[in-house]
Amino acid sequence: MQLYYLWRNLAISLLCVAVIMGGSHLLPYYMAPVLSLFICGVLYTMIWNNNVSENSNCMVVVETMFYSILIYTFISIILVVIQILDLYHFPNEIIFFNHPYLPSLILVPTTFLVSLYSLVFKKSMPAYRQFKSLYGGVRERGYFGMVSNRETDIQLKNMVGLFALLSVIIWYYYLYEYVNINQNARDWYVFLWIVVIAVMLDEIYFIIRYYNLYLDLEEHNEIITPEELRDVTAHTYLRFYVICGEYVYIKKDAFDRLNQKEGVFDTPFITKRTVNGIPTTEVKNIIERMTGQKGGELKFFFGRHLAGVDKHSLLRYFYFLDGDISDYPDMNEEGEWVHFDDIKRIYNVAPMKIATNALSDLSRLSTIILTERTYDEEGYRKNKIKSYKGTLTLADVRKSQLDLQDDKWLYIADFNSDTKFFKLKKFLREASGKKSKSTYQK
């Protein structure tokens, strides 16, 4: 189903281009912006329904096409307004009140530029941030998270290449071959049918691609059916980060199941229980048994449902021990005490030496605490010195009263007063009905 959704989102997005091209040719030309706005409404409804669905999927490609068609519509209307005001006279082919109107001259290059923007700035797209807030980063979503992230990049690259090539063909023909006295079959083939055919061939290519990918996953026994999913026993996975002062107990030669890689840094305190949710008292008993050390302070970090499996959840906790690391020579699990400064250095210099989940957790922890220290809840700097960069210590983590489950500070990290045109963007968001604080909520 996940592979189907990947293809479906791309197929519908590309089909919208074909519908606009064909509809603008069949309907009266002045109906072109009405048709494109209707298509925008369809795409927006898809995005909205996905956001409120229990089984949502990443809608970056759909959102890219939504913005492409919306921008194309506004450009078309603006050109008409300019011509009506007699400010400038454009060629008849790009004015939808004239015959013949050729929407491909605007729509195809616009889609190329928006697709290129989405490819380069994918992580800033609202759809990407929304999906990440629900299911975590790429690494948190496991193997299929990496597959879907890779396929989304491939789809965007495909759209960039496809619409770049079509833009070159269409505009070259328009500038050097097209005669605007009388439209013949070759003109309509270039301006209409070549786009429709290219879109259809592209959709067929991705059908074949994802069918082959499905067969490969099935061959390696990595497919689970909806029926099997309903029968899956609930599991709660627990990850504990055991801390003493500024040291973390780490296994340096751990195995990363997500990347299938050995010899990485990770916590050795990982377990699972065949239940849906565990009381805090039982969680503390578990970590006391695993470490052999009682009397520590348990602190909840954050938790997620595993993507696509609501019965499976992964919870992270800190377990703080008082005193010195020399007081805890035996922790019942293979590992050693590593200073947090060394872990931060590895995180900055060689992050792939850290296990996927641990790397993601460390990134979340540092981002939330340092962002809250730097900015207020409206995104404005507390310290006006822009060169100021805070440092994170484990003492900060223990003393912090922040809700690390809340994604608010992650949004502020992405959108704050250091962002270009922050005040203008903030004004536009508020003018569109989004209150400043709600901007950072899920």
NUBA-575646 format. One record per residue: y, x, z of N, C-alpha, C in turn. Coordinates in steps of 0.05 Angstrom, whole numbers, padded with zeros to 5 digits, always signed. Atoms other than C-alpha are relative to their C-alpha. Layout:
BEGIN
YXZYXZYXZ;...
END
This chain:
BEGIN
-00024+00017+00000+00000+00000+00000+00025+00017+00000;-00024-00017-00001+00048+00057+00016+00005+00012-00028;-00004-00010+00028+00036+00087-00054+00010-00022-00018;-00010+00023+00016+00046+00018-00084+00030-00004+00004;-00028+00004-00006+00113+00011-00048+00017+00022-00013;-00014-00022+00013+00134+00079-00074+00005-00006-00030;-00002+00007+00029+00120+00057-00146+00017-00025-00004;-00014+00026+00004+00147-00014-00137+00030+00004+00002;-00029-00004-00003+00215+00010-00112+00012+00013-00024;-00010-00014+00024+00223+00057-00171-00001-00019-00024;+00004+00017+00023+00196+00006-00221+00022-00022-00001;-00021+00021-00001+00244-00049-00198+00027+00011-00006;-00026-00012+00005+00302-00002-00198+00005+00006-00030;-00002-00006+00028+00289+00022-00269+00001-00026-00017;+00000+00025+00015+00274-00049-00292+00027-00013+00000;-00027+00012-00001+00344-00070-00269+00017+00011-00022;-00016-00012+00022+00374-00022-00320-00008-00014-00026;+00008+00013+00024+00332-00053-00375+00010-00029-00002;-00010+00027-00001+00351-00123-00353+00030-00002-00007;-00029+00000+00006+00425-00107-00354+00005+00006-00029;-00003-00007+00028+00419-00075-00422-00007-00023-00019;+00008+00022+00017+00380-00132-00453+00016-00025+00005;-00016+00024-00005+00418-00187-00417+00028+00001-00011;-00027-00003+00012+00485-00160-00439+00000-00004-00030;+00002+00003+00029+00460-00162-00510-00005-00030-00007;+00007+00028+00006+00432-00233-00506+00021-00020+00009;-00020+00018-00010+00485-00266-00463+00027+00005-00012;-00028-00006+00008+00559-00273-00480+00010+00025+00014;-00007-00027-00010+00591-00205-00470+00016-00002+00026;-00017+00002-00024+00640-00230-00417-00017-00007+00025;+00018+00005-00022+00579-00248-00374-00012+00026+00011;+00012-00025-00008+00560-00174-00368+00005+00007+00030;-00004-00007-00029+00594-00162-00299-00013-00021+00018;+00013+00020-00017+00566-00228-00273-00030+00007+00003;+00028-00008-00001+00496-00205-00292-00005+00024+00018;+00003-00025-00016+00505-00136-00261+00004-00006+00030;-00004+00007-00028+00532-00166-00196-00024-00016+00011;+00025+00015-00008+00472-00213-00194-00022+00020+00006;+00021-00021-00004+00426-00152-00201+00006+00015+00026;-00008-00013-00025+00465-00118-00145-00009-00017+00024;+00009+00018-00021+00451-00180-00102-00029+00001+00005;+00029-00002-00002+00377-00175-00117-00008+00025+00015;+00007-00026-00012+00374-00101-00098+00009+00000+00029;-00009+00001-00028+00416-00113-00035-00019-00016+00017;+00019+00016-00015+00369-00168-00014-00026+00015+00006;+00024-00017-00005+00310-00121-00023+00004+00019+00023;-00006-00019-00021+00344-00069+00021+00002-00014+00027;-00003+00014-00025+00362-00120+00074-00027-00010+00011;+00026+00010-00009+00292-00151+00076-00017+00023+00010;+00016-00024-00009+00262-00081+00082+00009+00009+00028;-00011-00009-00026+00308-00064+00141-00010-00018+00023;+00009+00019-00021+00285-00126+00180-00030-00004+00000;+00029+00003+00001+00212-00120+00160-00014+00017+00020;+00015-00016-00019+00160-00095+00209-00013+00024-00014;+00012-00023+00014+00130-00050+00155+00020+00009-00022;-00021-00009+00019+00193-00021+00123-00008+00026-00013;+00005-00025+00013+00192+00036+00074+00027+00011-00010;-00025-00014+00008+00244+00086+00049+00011-00012-00026;-00012+00014+00023+00293+00052+00000+00021+00017-00013;-00020-00018+00012+00332+00113-00024+00004-00006-00030;-00002+00004+00029+00315+00100-00097+00013-00027-00006;-00012+00026+00005+00332+00026-00093+00030+00001+00007;-00028-00002-00008+00397+00042-00057+00016+00016-00021;-00013-00016+00021+00414+00094-00111+00006-00018-00024;-00004+00018+00022+00405+00041-00165+00021-00021+00007;-00019+00020-00009+00445-00009-00125+00029+00011-00003;-00026-00013+00002+00504+00039-00120+00008+00005-00030;-00005-00005+00028+00497+00057-00194+00010-00024-00014;-00007+00025+00013+00501-00015-00218+00026-00010+00011;-00026+00009-00012+00557-00032-00169+00023+00016-00011;-00022-00017+00011+00599+00027-00192+00005-00006-00029;-00003+00007+00029+00585+00011-00265+00015-00027-00003;-00014+00026+00001+00609-00061-00252+00029+00003+00005;-00028-00004-00007+00673-00039-00219+00015+00016-00022;-00012-00015+00022+00687+00012-00274+00006-00018-00024;-00004+00018+00022+00677-00041-00327+00023-00019+00004;-00022+00018-00006+00724-00089-00292+00027+00014+00000;-00025-00016-00001+00777-00035-00280+00010+00006-00028;-00008-00006+00027+00777-00016-00353+00012-00024-00014;-00011+00024+00011+00789-00088-00373+00027-00006+00011;-00026+00005-00012+00846-00095-00323+00021+00018-00011;-00019-00019+00012+00879-00032-00349+00008-00008-00028;-00006+00008+00028+00874-00057-00420+00017-00026+00000;-00015+00025-00001+00900-00127-00402+00029+00006+00008;-00027-00007-00008+00960-00095-00368+00014+00018-00020;-00011-00016+00023+00971-00055-00432+00008+00028+00009;-00005-00028-00009+00969+00011-00394-00014+00020-00018;+00015-00018+00018+00918+00041-00441-00020-00016-00016;+00018+00015+00017+00875+00017-00499-00026+00017-00003;+00026-00013+00002+00801+00036-00495-00015-00010-00024;+00017+00009+00023+00749+00032-00550-00013-00027+00007;+00011+00027-00004+00722-00039-00559-00028+00000+00013;+00028-00001-00009+00651-00016-00542-00003+00001+00030;+00003-00002-00029+00666-00006-00468+00017-00022+00014;-00015+00023-00011+00708-00070-00458-00017-00025-00004;+00020+00022+00003+00662-00129-00443+00012-00026-00011;-00012+00023+00014+00712-00179-00473-00002+00003-00031;+00000-00005+00029+00701-00148-00542-00028+00000-00011;+00025-00002+00014+00646-00147-00593+00001+00024-00018;+00023+00001-00017+00603-00106-00593+00006+00015+00027;-00002-00013-00026+00600-00088-00519-00026+00016+00004;+00023-00018-00003+00554-00028-00506-00001+00010+00029;+00000-00008-00028+00540-00024-00431-00013+00028+00005;+00013-00026-00005+00497+00039-00439+00020+00022+00000;-00020-00021+00000+00560+00080-00451+00010+00005+00028;-00010-00003-00027+00580+00068-00379-00023+00002+00020;+00022+00003-00020+00516+00049-00342-00017+00025+00001;+00019-00023+00000+00472+00108-00363+00013+00025+00012;-00013-00023-00014+00522+00164-00345+00005-00005+00030;-00005+00007-00028+00540+00128-00280-00026+00003+00016;+00026-00003-00014+00466+00124-00260-00008+00029+00002;+00006-00028-00002+00458+00197-00276+00015+00013+00022;-00017-00013-00021+00516+00218-00231-00007-00010+00028;+00007+00009-00027+00496+00173-00173-00028+00010+00008;+00027-00012-00005+00423+00197-00179+00002+00029+00009;-00004-00028-00007+00447+00268-00177+00012+00003+00028;-00012+00000-00027+00489+00253-00115-00022-00006+00021;+00021+00007-00019+00429+00220-00081-00020+00023+00003;+00018-00022-00002+00385+00279-00097+00011+00023+00017;-00013-00022-00015+00434+00330-00069+00006-00008+00029;-00008+00009-00027+00457+00288-00009-00018-00022+00010;+00019+00022-00008+00394+00247+00004+00001-00006+00029;+00001+00004-00029+00396+00258+00079+00024-00015+00011;-00023+00015-00009+00465+00226+00083+00000-00029-00010;+00002+00028+00010+00443+00162+00047-00007-00019+00023;+00006+00020-00022+00444+00100+00093-00030-00007+00001;+00028+00007+00000+00373+00082+00071-00017+00021+00013;+00015-00023-00011+00347+00151+00090+00004+00001+00030;-00006-00001-00029+00382+00150+00158-00013-00024+00014;+00012+00024-00012+00357+00079+00172-00030+00004+00004;+00029-00005-00002+00285+00098+00157-00007+00021+00020;+00005-00022-00019+00290+00162+00197+00004-00010+00029;-00005+00010-00027+00318+00124+00257-00024-00017+00010;+00022+00017-00007+00258+00077+00256-00026+00016+00004;+00026-00013+00000+00201+00126+00243+00002+00030+00004;-00003-00029-00005+00230+00195+00257+00002+00016-00026;-00003-00018+00023+00238+00255+00211-00026+00002-00016;+00023-00003+00018+00191+00276+00156-00025+00010+00015;+00023-00011-00014+00147+00317+00202-00011-00019+00021;+00010+00019-00019+00143+00262+00254-00019-00021-00012;+00016+00021+00013+00112+00215+00203-00027+00010-00010;+00026-00010+00007+00053+00260+00191-00003+00007-00030;+00006-00009+00027+00019+00277+00126+00014-00017-00021;-00012+00017+00020+00042+00216+00088+00030+00001+00000;-00029-00004-00001+00113+00228+00112+00008+00022-00019;-00006-00022+00018+00111+00293+00075-00004-00008-00029;+00005+00009+00027+00080+00261+00014+00022-00018-00011;-00021+00019+00009+00131+00204+00011+00027+00014-00004;-00025-00015+00003+00189+00252+00021+00000+00016-00026;+00003-00015+00025+00163+00296-00036+00002-00019-00024;+00000+00018+00022+00152+00236-00081+00028-00012-00005;-00027+00010+00003+00222+00209-00067+00017+00020-00014;-00015-00021+00014+00251+00276-00088-00008+00001-00030;+00009+00000+00028+00208+00274-00151+00012-00023-00015;-00012+00023+00013+00232+00204-00167+00029+00004-00006;-00029-00005+00004+00305+00224-00158+00004+00021-00022;-00002-00020+00021+00295+00286-00201-00006-00012-00027;+00008+00013+00025+00261+00243-00253+00024-00017-00010;-00022+00017+00008+00320+00194-00253+00024+00017-00011;-00021-00018+00009+00370+00252-00259-00006+00010-00028;+00007-00010+00026+00332+00282-00318+00000-00022-00021;+00002+00022+00019+00319+00215-00352+00028-00009-00009;-00026+00011+00007+00390+00189-00349+00020+00021-00010;-00015-00021+00013+00420+00257-00365-00006+00002-00029;+00009-00001+00028+00379+00260-00429+00010-00024-00016;-00009+00024+00014+00396+00189-00447+00030+00000-00004;-00029-00002+00002+00470+00201-00433+00008+00018-00024;-00006-00019+00022+00471+00261-00480-00006-00013-00027;+00008+00013+00026+00434+00222-00536+00020-00022-00007;-00018+00023+00006+00477+00160-00530+00028+00008-00007;-00027-00008+00005+00544+00194-00526+00003+00018-00025;-00001-00017+00024+00527+00245-00580+00000-00019-00025;+00001+00019+00022+00508+00187-00626+00026-00015-00003;-00025+00015+00000+00570+00148-00607+00023+00016-00012;-00022-00017+00009+00617+00206-00620-00003+00011-00028;+00003-00014+00026+00587+00236-00683-00015-00016-00021;+00015+00015+00019+00542+00184-00716+00008-00029-00003;-00006+00029+00000+00566+00115-00698+00025-00007-00016;-00022+00011+00016+00611+00076-00745+00006-00028+00011;-00005+00026-00014+00646+00018-00710+00009-00022-00018;-00007+00022+00018+00655-00024-00772-00022-00021+00000;+00022+00019+00001+00586-00055-00773-00024+00013+00014;+00022-00010-00016+00528-00048-00725-00027-00005-00015;+00026+00003+00014+00460-00035-00757-00023+00004+00020;+00024-00002-00017+00389-00031-00731-00002+00026+00015;+00002-00026-00013+00394+00043-00716+00019+00001+00024;-00019+00000-00022+00456+00032-00673-00013-00014+00025;+00012+00015-00023+00420-00020-00630-00024+00014+00011;+00022-00016-00010+00359+00025-00626+00010+00021+00020;-00010-00021-00017+00400+00081-00596+00013-00011+00025;-00016+00010-00023+00446+00040-00551-00016-00019+00018;+00016+00019-00016+00393-00010-00527-00029+00008+00003;+00029-00002-00001+00321+00001-00545-00010+00027+00010;+00010-00026-00009+00316+00075-00532+00001+00001+00031;-00002+00000-00029+00338+00062-00460-00023-00017+00012;+00022+00017-00009+00289+00004-00451-00027+00013-00002;+00026-00013+00005+00231+00043-00481-00004+00023+00020;+00001-00023-00018+00247+00105-00439-00007-00010+00029;+00005+00011-00027+00248+00063-00375-00029-00010+00002;+00028+00009-00002+00181+00030-00391-00020+00022+00000;+00019-00023+00000+00147+00096-00408+00001+00014+00027;-00003-00013-00026+00174+00124-00343-00016-00015+00021;+00015+00016-00019+00144+00067-00303-00030+00004-00004;+00029-00004+00006+00076+00076-00338-00008+00028+00011;+00007-00027-00010+00078+00151-00321-00004+00000+00030;+00003+00000-00029+00088+00136-00247-00024-00017+00009;+00025+00015-00006+00032+00084-00248-00024+00019-00001;+00022-00019+00003-00015+00138-00273+00001+00021+00022;-00003-00021-00021+00013+00189-00224-00010-00010+00027;+00008+00009-00026+00003+00146-00163-00029-00010+00002;+00029+00007+00000-00065+00120-00184-00016+00026+00004;+00014-00026-00004-00088+00193-00190+00003+00010+00028;-00004-00009-00027-00057+00209-00123-00017-00017+00019;+00017+00017-00016-00093+00149-00093-00029+00009-00001;+00028-00009+00003-00160+00173-00121-00005+00026+00015;+00003-00026-00014-00147+00243-00093-00001-00005+00031;+00001+00006-00029-00132+00214-00023-00026-00013+00008;+00025+00014-00006-00193+00169-00027-00023+00019+00000;+00021-00020+00002-00237+00227-00047-00002+00017+00025;-00001-00016-00024-00214+00265+00015-00001-00018+00025;+00004+00019-00022-00226+00203+00059+00026-00002+00017;-00026+00002-00014-00151+00197+00076+00013-00027-00005;-00010+00027+00005-00144+00123+00057-00012-00019+00021;+00009+00020-00018-00149+00067+00108+00008-00027-00010;-00005+00027+00011-00154-00006+00086+00015-00017+00021;-00013+00018-00020-00112-00062+00117-00020-00012+00020;+00020+00011-00018-00176-00091+00145-00008+00020+00022;+00007-00021-00019-00194-00025+00179+00024+00004+00019;-00024-00004-00017-00122-00019+00204+00002-00021+00022;-00001+00021-00020-00126-00086+00239-00020+00004+00022;+00021-00005-00020-00189-00063+00275+00004+00026+00015;-00005-00026-00013-00159+00004+00297+00005-00004+00029;-00004+00001-00029-00163+00014+00372+00027+00012+00007;-00026-00011-00008-00096+00024+00405-00003+00027+00013;-00001-00027-00011-00080+00096+00422+00028+00007+00008;-00025-00011-00009-00024+00127+00462-00003+00030+00002;+00001-00029+00000-00014+00201+00448+00023+00010+00018;-00019-00011-00018+00022+00242+00501+00004+00030-00005;-00007-00029+00002+00059+00308+00493+00017+00007+00024;-00015-00008-00024+00084+00344+00555+00011+00028-00005;-00012-00027+00001+00133+00402+00556+00004+00008+00029;-00001-00009-00028+00122+00438+00622+00020+00022+00003;-00024-00017-00002+00185+00474+00646+00003+00010+00028;-00006-00012-00026+00201+00521+00703+00025+00018-00004;-00025-00014+00005+00273+00545+00706+00008-00001-00029;-00007-00002+00028+00290+00570+00637-00024+00008-00017;+00025-00007+00014+00217+00580+00616-00015-00026-00007;+00018+00022+00009+00170+00534+00577-00028+00012-00002;+00027-00009+00003+00095+00539+00580-00010-00006-00028;+00006+00002+00029+00073+00553+00508-00026+00013-00007;+00023-00013+00012+00010+00566+00470+00009+00012-00027;-00011-00013+00023+00028+00617+00417-00018+00000-00025;+00019+00000+00023-00034+00610+00373-00011-00028-00003;+00009+00028+00002-00038+00534+00370-00005-00007-00029;+00006+00010+00027-00063+00494+00310+00017-00024-00005;-00018+00023+00008-00013+00448+00275-00016-00018-00019;+00016+00019+00016-00053+00388+00250+00015-00011-00023;-00015+00012+00022+00004+00361+00208+00002+00019-00024;-00002-00020+00022+00013+00426+00168-00026+00014-00005;+00025-00014+00003-00059+00448+00176+00004+00030+00001;-00007-00028-00002-00033+00515+00200-00006+00010+00028;+00006-00012-00026-00057+00561+00255+00021+00021+00008;-00018-00022-00009-00019+00611+00298+00029-00008+00004;-00027+00010-00004+00042+00568+00315+00005-00005+00030;-00007+00006-00028+00080+00557+00380-00001-00030+00004;+00001+00029-00007+00065+00490+00413-00007-00003+00029;+00008+00005-00028+00055+00459+00481-00031-00004+00000;+00030+00004-00001-00019+00461+00502-00006-00027+00014;+00005+00025-00015-00010+00396+00542+00003-00024-00018;+00001+00023+00018-00029+00343+00491-00025-00016+00005;+00023+00016-00006-00075+00285+00504+00004-00028-00012;-00003+00028+00009-00089+00213+00483-00016-00018+00018;+00014+00020-00016-00111+00150+00518-00004-00024-00018;+00007+00023+00017-00145+00090+00486+00012-00025+00013;-00014+00023-00011-00093+00041+00512+00027-00002-00015;-00026+00005+00012-00028+00011+00487+00021+00001+00022;-00019-00003-00021+00023+00039+00535-00012+00009+00026;+00010-00011-00025+00014+00077+00601+00022-00001+00021;-00020+00000-00021+00050+00066+00667+00009+00028+00007;-00011-00026-00007+00095+00123+00690-00016+00014+00021;+00016-00013-00021+00053+00135+00752-00025+00012-00011;+00025-00011+00012-00009+00144+00710+00006+00025-00017;-00008-00023+00016+00029+00191+00663+00003+00025+00018;-00004-00023-00018+00048+00235+00722-00027+00010+00010;+00027-00008-00009-00024+00235+00747-00014+00017-00022;+00013-00014+00022-00047+00258+00678+00011+00029-00002;-00011-00027+00003+00001+00317+00674-00006+00017+00025;+00008-00015-00024-00015+00337+00746-00028+00010-00002;+00028-00009+00004-00089+00339+00729-00001+00022-00021;+00002-00019+00022-00076+00377+00664+00011+00027+00008;-00012-00026-00008-00032+00431+00697-00012+00010+00026;+00009-00009-00027-00064+00432+00766+00023+00003+00019;-00024-00003-00017+00006+00429+00794+00012-00027+00007;-00011+00026-00009+00032+00371+00836+00028+00005+00010;-00026-00002-00012+00101+00355+00860+00023+00005-00020;-00021-00005+00020+00138+00367+00794+00015-00026-00006;-00016+00022+00008+00191+00322+00765-00007-00009-00028;+00006+00011+00027+00169+00278+00706+00025-00013-00011;-00023+00012+00013+00223+00259+00657-00007-00008-00029;+00007+00010+00026+00214+00215+00596+00019+00012-00021;-00016-00010+00022+00238+00246+00530+00006-00022-00020;-00002+00023+00018+00226+00195+00475-00027-00006-00011;+00026+00008+00012+00171+00158+00439+00004-00015-00026;+00000+00014+00026+00154+00129+00371-00027-00013-00005;+00025+00010+00012+00103+00084+00339-00005+00018-00024;+00007-00015+00023+00066+00124+00287+00004-00017-00025;-00007+00015+00024+00089+00104+00217-00024-00014-00012;+00020+00015+00012+00047+00048+00190-00023-00009+00018;+00021+00008-00019+00003+00041+00252+00014-00007+00027;-00015+00009-00023+00038-00001+00305-00016+00003+00026;+00016-00003-00024-00021+00006+00353-00001+00029+00010;+00000-00028-00008-00012+00081+00356+00029+00009+00006;-00026-00010-00008+00047+00112+00393-00002+00028+00011;-00002-00028-00009+00068+00183+00410+00023+00002+00020;-00021-00001-00020+00106+00193+00475+00003+00029+00009;-00006-00028-00009+00140+00258+00497+00012-00001+00028;-00010-00002-00027+00154+00278+00569+00006+00029+00006;-00005-00026-00013+00184+00337+00607-00012-00001+00027;+00010-00002-00028+00150+00361+00670+00012+00025+00012;-00015-00023-00012+00196+00405+00712-00012+00009+00026;+00011-00012-00024+00167+00452+00764+00022+00016+00014;-00020-00015-00015+00210+00481+00819-00011+00028+00006;+00008-00027-00007+00210+00554+00840+00001+00019-00024;+00001-00021+00021+00193+00614+00796-00026-00001-00014;+00024+00001+00016+00142+00622+00741-00023+00016+00014;+00021-00015-00014+00105+00673+00786-00015-00017+00019;+00014+00019-00018+00088+00614+00830-00022-00016-00015;+00018+00016+00016+00047+00584+00773-00016+00018-00020;+00015-00017+00018-00001+00637+00746-00022-00014-00015;+00023+00014+00012-00056+00587+00730+00009-00029-00006;-00009+00027+00008-00038+00524+00689-00023-00016-00012;+00024+00014+00010-00109+00502+00670-00003+00000-00030;+00001-00001+00029-00092+00510+00596+00009+00027-00010;-00007-00026+00011-00088+00572+00553+00029+00000-00009;-00028-00002+00008-00016+00594+00544+00015+00020+00017;-00016-00019-00016+00041+00634+00574+00029-00011+00003;-00028+00008-00004+00112+00625+00600+00018+00015-00020;-00018-00012+00020+00163+00637+00545+00029-00009+00007;-00028+00006-00006+00238+00641+00558+00012-00017-00022;-00011+00019+00019+00277+00585+00525+00018+00014-00021;-00016-00015+00019+00324+00636+00492-00016+00011-00023;+00018-00011+00021+00265+00666+00455-00009-00023-00019;+00008+00023+00017+00244+00596+00431+00023-00008-00018;-00023+00007+00017+00315+00582+00406+00004+00020-00022;-00003-00020+00020+00316+00648+00370-00021-00004-00023;+00021+00006+00021+00250+00632+00334+00008-00025-00015;-00009+00025+00013+00277+00562+00319+00021+00006-00021;-00021-00006+00019+00337+00592+00284-00008+00020-00022;+00008-00022+00019+00303+00652+00250-00025-00007-00015;+00026+00005+00013+00232+00630+00235-00012-00026+00010;+00008+00026-00010+00224+00555+00248-00029-00007-00007;+00027+00007+00008+00157+00551+00212-00021+00012+00019;+00018-00011-00020+00127+00591+00270-00004-00020+00023;+00002+00021-00021+00136+00528+00313-00014-00024-00012;+00015+00023+00010+00089+00469+00307+00019-00022-00008;-00017+00020+00013+00116+00410+00267+00013-00019+00021;-00011+00019-00019+00123+00361+00325+00018+00014+00020;-00017-00015-00019+00151+00414+00372+00027+00007-00013;-00024-00006+00014+00202+00434+00320+00018-00024-00002;-00015+00025+00002+00223+00362+00309+00012-00008+00027;-00009+00007-00027+00228+00350+00384+00023+00018+00009;-00021-00019-00008+00270+00412+00396+00026-00006-00015;-00024+00007+00016+00317+00392+00339+00014-00024+00011;-00011+00024-00011+00326+00323+00368+00014+00005+00027;-00011-00006-00027+00338+00349+00439+00026+00015-00002;-00025-00016+00002+00390+00401+00419+00022-00016-00013;-00021+00015+00014+00426+00354+00371+00013-00021+00018;-00011+00021-00017+00434+00298+00422+00017+00011+00022;-00015-00011-00023+00456+00340+00481+00025+00014-00009;-00024-00015+00009+00503+00386+00442+00021-00019-00013;-00019+00018+00012+00533+00328+00403+00015-00016+00021;-00014+00015-00022+00548+00288+00467+00020+00018+00014;-00018-00019-00013+00580+00351+00495+00025+00005-00017;-00022-00007+00018+00624+00360+00434+00017-00023-00008;-00015+00024+00010+00644+00289+00413-00002-00023+00020;+00002+00024-00015+00660+00224+00446-00015-00022-00016;+00017+00020+00013+00626+00158+00428+00013-00011-00026;-00014+00009+00024+00678+00145+00373-00002+00022-00022;+00003-00022+00019+00661+00212+00339+00022+00020+00001;-00022-00019-00002+00724+00249+00360-00007+00023+00018;+00006-00024-00016+00721+00319+00387+00012-00002+00028;-00010-00002-00027+00727+00327+00462+00016+00026+00003;-00013-00026+00000+00746+00400+00452+00013+00004-00027;-00014-00002+00025+00799+00409+00399-00004+00026-00015;+00006-00026+00013+00776+00480+00384-00024-00003-00017;+00022+00006+00018+00733+00471+00322-00021+00022+00000;+00020-00022+00000+00700+00539+00330-00018-00001+00025;+00016+00002-00024+00672+00517+00397-00028-00010-00006;+00028+00008+00003+00596+00513+00397-00013+00003+00027;+00013+00000-00026+00560+00494+00460-00028+00013-00001;+00027-00011-00001+00495+00525+00483-00017-00019+00017;+00019+00018-00014+00433+00488+00508-00017+00016+00018;+00019-00012-00019+00395+00507+00570-00018-00021+00011;+00018+00019-00012+00336+00475+00604+00010-00013+00025;-00014+00012-00023+00379+00464+00665+00016-00024-00009;-00015+00022+00012+00422+00420+00620-00018-00024-00005;+00020+00021+00006+00360+00381+00599-00008-00015+00026;+00009+00012-00025+00339+00369+00671+00022-00017+00012;-00022+00014-00012+00408+00348+00694+00010-00024-00017;-00012+00020+00018+00424+00305+00633-00009-00028+00007;+00006+00028-00005+00428+00230+00644+00000-00016-00027;+00000+00013+00027+00429+00216+00568-00026-00014-00005;+00024+00014+00009+00380+00166+00539-00008+00014-00026;+00009-00016+00023+00343+00213+00492-00015-00017-00020;+00013+00019+00018+00308+00153+00461+00020-00012-00020;-00021+00012+00016+00374+00127+00434+00009+00019-00023;-00008-00016+00023+00393+00151+00364+00030+00002-00004;-00029+00001+00003+00467+00140+00375+00012+00027-00006;-00012-00027+00003+00484+00214+00382-00010+00014-00025;+00009-00011+00025+00443+00231+00321+00018-00009-00023;-00019+00010+00020+00488+00186+00280+00027+00013+00002;-00026-00014-00004+00550+00217+00311-00001+00029-00010;+00003-00028+00010+00523+00286+00294+00003+00000-00031;-00003+00002+00029+00521+00263+00221+00028-00009-00009;-00026+00012+00007+00588+00226+00222+00019+00002+00023;-00019-00005-00022+00644+00253+00266+00026+00011-00012;-00027-00008+00009+00715+00279+00263+00001+00025-00016;+00001-00024+00017+00692+00343+00229-00009-00007-00028;+00007+00009+00026+00668+00302+00170+00025-00003-00017;-00022+00003+00018+00713+00303+00109+00008-00029-00002;-00012+00027+00003+00759+00242+00105-00012-00019+00022;+00012+00016-00021+00731+00218+00172+00016-00025+00006;-00016+00023-00007+00789+00173+00189+00000-00022-00021;+00000+00019+00022+00790+00141+00120-00027-00015+00000;+00027+00012+00001+00714+00129+00121-00003-00018+00024;+00003+00016-00024+00718+00103+00192+00016-00027-00003;-00016+00024+00005+00774+00055+00172-00014-00020-00019;+00014+00017+00019+00734+00030+00113-00024-00014+00012;+00023+00012-00013+00673+00018+00156+00009-00023+00018;-00010+00021-00018+00713-00021+00207+00011-00024-00016;-00012+00021+00017+00749-00059+00151-00022-00018-00012;+00022+00015+00012+00681-00079+00123-00015-00017+00021;+00012+00017-00021+00663-00111+00190-00017+00015+00019;+00016-00016-00019+00628-00053+00225+00018+00011+00022;-00015-00011-00022+00656-00039+00293-00008+00029+00004;+00004-00028-00003+00663+00033+00310-00025+00008+00015;+00024-00007-00016+00609+00034+00363-00025-00008-00013;+00024+00010+00013+00560-00007+00323-00007+00016-00023;+00006-00018+00023+00565+00044+00268-00023+00018+00007;+00019-00020-00008+00520+00088+00309-00026-00013+00011;+00023+00013-00010+00469+00036+00329-00021-00003-00022;+00021+00004+00020+00402+00023+00295+00006-00025-00016;
END
